[in-house]
Each structure stands twice: as C-alpha cells, then as structure tokens.
Amino acid sequence: MLPQRLPFNVKLPLALISITIIIYWLSVLEAVLVPFIISIILSILLFPVCDWLEKRKLNRIISITITLLLFIVLIGIIIYLASTQVRGFSKMIPQLIAKLEQAYNNLLVWTSKKFDLSIETQTNQLNTYTDQLINQGGAVVGNALSTTTNMLGNLSIMPVYMFFLLLYRDFFKEFFHKLFKSTQKERVDAILSKIYEVIHSYLSGVIIVTMIVGTLNTISLFLLGIEGAIFFGFLAAILLVIPYIGILIGSLLPIVVALATKDSPMYAVGVAASFFAVQMLEGNFITPNIVGSKISINPLAAILGLLMGASLWGIAGMALCLPMIAIIKVIFDSVPDLQPYGFLVGEPASSTELMEKKRTRANKIEKEIVETISETTDGVKAFFKKKDNTKKKG
C-alpha cells in the first residue's frame, strides 16, 4: 500500500515528468487547443446575453443561435471597417516606398563617407544578402501560408465549439461534480463561479479599456494629422491583450506612417510620445480602476507567463497567458497544498489592498452618482405630478 504523502525526492521528479508531458501535448495539439480555449473564453463572454434571452422564455438552442449570430455580425462589421482602413493605408504604400528608398540612399552615402566603402560595394553586398533571403524566404512563406490556412480552418469551427459549450454547460458542470466527487458540490460550484467571474470581469474590462485607449490614441493621431488615425489607434488598443509588447507593436505602424507622410521627423516623435502617455495612463489609472482586483497577478508572473506562452503557442500564447494564469491561480487558491503557489503568482498584500481601496472608492462614487440621479428623477416626477394636480384643481 502506497503512503498517503510521498517524500519530496519522489514527489519532485513525478511533478517534473507530469509538467513535461503536459507541455509536450500542449505544443503538439496547438492547432486544436488554441481555438478551443479561445472558444471557451468567448463563450464565457457571451453567456450573459444567452442567459438574458433564455430568461425571456426563449428556447436554449434559439437563444444560443441568436447570440452567436449577433456575435458573428459584430465581428463582420469590425472586419469590414478594418478592411476599409487598410485599403486607405495601401494608397500610402508608394509614398512609403519612395521615403524608404530616399532613406536607403542617404544611408549608403553616409556609410561610404564614414567607413570609406564605395556605394557600389555596399550595393553588391546588399544584393547578395537579398538573394539569400529570397531563396530562404520561399520555404518560410510556404510554411506561413500552410500554418495560416490550418489556423483559419480551425478558427472556422470556433462557432461550433461555442454553440456546444453554451448548450451543454449544465452537463459540463455535472462532469466536474463527478470528477471531484470527494469534494462537496457547493465547493466545486464556488470554484467554477470564481473562474467564470474572473474571466468575465477580465474580458469585459479589456473591452472597455480597448474602447477608451483606442479613442485616446485616435484623438492624438488626429491632432497630429496622421492618416488612418482610427485604424492605427484601435489597432494599438486591441494589441493591448498582449501584455507589455502589444503597445510597442501597435505604435510602430503609425510611427512609420508619420515618417513616410510628414516632412519633419518630429511627427513620429509626437506619435511615440502620445502613445507612451496613453500607455502610462492605461497602466496606472484606466486598467486598475476598470478591471479592478479581479486579475491579481504580479508583473513578474505576467512577464514569465508571456514568455512561456510565446515560446509555446506564439502570438496566441501571449494573448492567452493572462486569463490562463488567472484560472490557474483560482485553482491554486482553492487547493490547500497549492495555495503557496497561488500566493507566489498573486500580487503582494500592499498592492492588493491598494487595488481593493481603489475599487471600493470607485463603487462608492458610482453609488453616489446613481443615488443623485435617482433623487433628481424623483424630484422632477414630484414637480410634474404637483403641477398636474394644480391644473386639475384649477
């Protein structure tokens, strides 16, 4: 009979072997798991809409179908608006190419003077490197097209995943009850509710933050006179789902456009400065007050998760790292033996208390605003009611 508690020198190798096997299969099944996990997260986001329709006495299947259709239409509108902006951006490509050629020629002249290299020698060397890149690029492009085709094929099945996830949600809850039959159902339900609350709060908060940051970016680009301000502003905001790196990627395109379309490089500096200011505002005020303390993950754990997600699943892993770490933290916090690891992933107590104070203050302000509006409305109603009674007596 095996002992209930294994010694550390046995437990550690078993844990490492298990983690290795899990990571291996996560990597092998990337094309299947990434769309499925995204479908789970989107299903959590859409559940309130589906639940609202069901409470209006609609059949569950009809409610899910309506919800998914509305979601697909919304995505279609976003893609259409983005494509119109991209078409406008494509008109700037000749101007951008001309600017790059001019910069390239200026660079050749500078290096020829600085390092005593003839322009012909530099051009021949660059042509050699270009030929090598083209020869190697064929295979890279082929692999990229194949990967993109497979990914689009897997993404097309996501509505099917979401349909069945919403349809069989009670069935999946019963599965967890059977899986953890040694644990009380109320405790399992509490953990599942906590995971739902964390993910839903994170997603709704991300959407609100994206709208606010996209608007601020767009306004700053409009003031600087950058073409395609709406597209570039909201593209940078959407890329915020990739922590720390997304804003850098999103700011590069408008900076390049500013260099290509404006005579002075100070416009590019203005774009970089405005995006940096918006990023500081987002990181220190907007996200903490909107997302609140629901995702209490310390920056070190977020950066490590970002790097591991990137090495495992690329860009998709970078975007999914935060919600996945949040789910893992909820599970760790719910299992006594794993609570130290949940503590390690979370924020220090001082930061958590500060976030809670901010959230409490925001809730208090919101409550006062609602009470003020309610009192004003009641006063207006009383005034008109009194006026009507006076007219009737008259």
Secondary structure, DSSP 8 states (H G I E B T S, - for coil): ---SS--HHHHHHHHHHHHHHHHHHHHHTHHHHHHHHHHHHHHHHHHHHHHHHHHTT--HHHHHHHHHHHHHHHHHHHHHHHHHHHHHHHTTHHHHHHHHHHHHHHHHHHHHHHH---HHHHHHHHHHHHHHHHHHHHHHHHHHHHHHHHHHHHHTTHHHHHHHHHHTHHHHHHHHHHHTTTS-HHHHHHHHHHHHHHHHHHHHHHHHHHHHHHHHHHHHHHHHT-TTHHHHHHHHHHGGGSTTTHHHHHHHHHHHHHHHH-SSTHHHHHHHHHHHHHHHHIIIIIHHHHTTTSS-B-HHHHHHHHHHHHHHHTHHHHHHHHHHHHHHHHHHHHSGGGHHHHHHHB--HHHHHHHHHHHHHHHHHHHHHHHHHHHHHHHHHHHHHHHHHHHHH-
